[in-house]
Amino acid sequence: MNSWYQAGPLVLVGLLASACSSSNDSGSGTTGHAIVLKTRVDIKGDLTQPKTNALGWDVTITKAYLSVGALYYYSGDPVLSQRMSPKSPARSRMARLGELFVKPAYAHPGHYIEGAAMGQMLKSTTVDLLASSLELADGNGVTGLTNSANFTWQSPPTGALAANLEGHVIVTQGTATKGTTTISFVAMADDSEVHDGDDKVEVAGCAFGATPGQSGVEMDGDGTVTLTLVPSVWFNEVDFSYVMPGATGAPAPNADGVVDIAGTLAWQGFIRGVKKGTAYEFSYVRN
Amino acid sequence: MSSTKQTTRLLTSLALGAALLPLSACNDSGNGQGTVAFTTWGEKYIEDGLPSEAFLDKWSVKYSKFLVVYHSVTIADASGNIVVQLDHPLVFDMTKKAKGTPKTLATFSLEAKSWPDVSYQMGPISDDAEPGDLATAADVALLQADQASVHVEGTATSPTGGQKTFSWRFSPATLFQGCHGEQDGKEVEGVLVTNGGTQEVELTVHGDHLFYDDLQSEEGGPRFQAYADADANSDGDVAIEEMDEVPLYTIPIEKGSYGTGALGNVDTLGQYVRTLARTIGHYRGEGSCNSKEVVE
């Protein structure tokens, strides 16, 4: 856990404290109020059905576990976003409010700028991606326009299903088929392999909106934040031809005929996929 | 640019400023008036070249052309209302060195106070674009022909003396907003106009950014070897179309991480360099802005 994570709750506490004395700032009285945010996870798509990736492989998943750490929600636009509609007055006020406690991140152009802290869910757990939707712990936040979120991995994994990860932050198993070739594979990721460019175990600048994949929603009361996981993004750039029998440097399958793609170019495509913000979509609905 | 044209532009800008800021003339705040001059500079990296010491893999780059079109250079008030704005797009060749005074976009008269909302766009190119200081009508026509916001040409030299040329055009316009930078030793949002004073606001172009090996990390740096390797037809010129054929996951880590942060749509080296092109705009030297692709 790094210092920012430690500071995160304090920042939010400060924001909440300020919100209590500034509820009239908006005129409408709809910004800056403390709210409770239930948290749930949805999985996009049926992983047990073949999904064709960008390289023509039909990928079917038979096992998938993910370590989920803290989730943070922000007013800043998602990373390298497109120009959006004019900012609402409420957002402007919230941004200014947040800046009382969050030093603006004067990032390099193109870098994600978080803006004001708008909410968080701090309890880590392990998720079975083949299970139905599930509830995570409640989080908290403040009302106001929210545009982006940070997903973090917890390492070592925690929760009732943590043993399935065997210390990794992601474990997947499945088959990939192209033409007459079918490869049984396992693809895993460790925390040291999913660090971002700033050496944090997170995906920073994911979209947070009214619907999954969209950015910008006014959190106007107690609500539910849904983290929609899109595992097909993880596999979209995985070229399984690098692990086909006979391919140069292809690892040998185990006794069950399953090949661990670790260290191959197929695995490098997988690691790039798990770092993409489009695999982690956040949305808010008022309860 | 001729002095007559420069004078015309100054008068136009002042007139536009007056039109957009009707309260300025009858300002009763007692703050007085000051002047903001928007200028641009590509630093030595664009004017003189990037030496091998600047590259992690010891290549070097010399630009022969670096065209950008400035659009909608704007100062807005606290409510987001436009107060002054560049009246038409201006094209600059950042390789051209200014003699004496810096290359200037426009000069505006404003109430002396803090103006925290400064933004500008690179692109789009349009029919009413004109050459800025030291640029030519041919430069404007070149951008117009490709509907490009940025056009760069140059030569890269390897540590062993081998050379590759490049000629790249980048089309999507980029909005740089929420600009902040150092003024008189202090970090300032936008610009602080002082009574009777003139503030030069330099829109700085960072030519090294087109070669950075990570879109997110502050630890990254310029490299060229992976770009050179993309020259699939070995004709000595690295085309963006060739870079489009290089998946990022195939680049060995010793040639750069080519990390993409959380971006979900950058899978090839061509997409990567197009994304880098949206990061070249800075503010008052090392200051910066929040950049976004402009969707027309």
Interface residues (C-beta under 8 A of the other chain):
Chain A: A54 D77 P78 V79 L80 S81 Q82 R83 M84 P86 K87 S92 P104 Y106 A107 H108 P109 G110 H111 Y112 I113 D196 G197 D198 D199 V203 A204 G205 C206 V233 E237 D239 L265 Q268 G269 I271 R272 K275 K276 G277 T278 A279
Chain B: G80 L175 F176 H180 E187 D214 L215 Q216 S217 E218 E219 G220 P247 L248 Y249 T250 S257 G259 T260 G261 A262 L263 G264 N265 D267 T275 L276 R278 T279 I280 G281 H282 G287 S288 C289 N290 S291 K292 E293 V294 V295
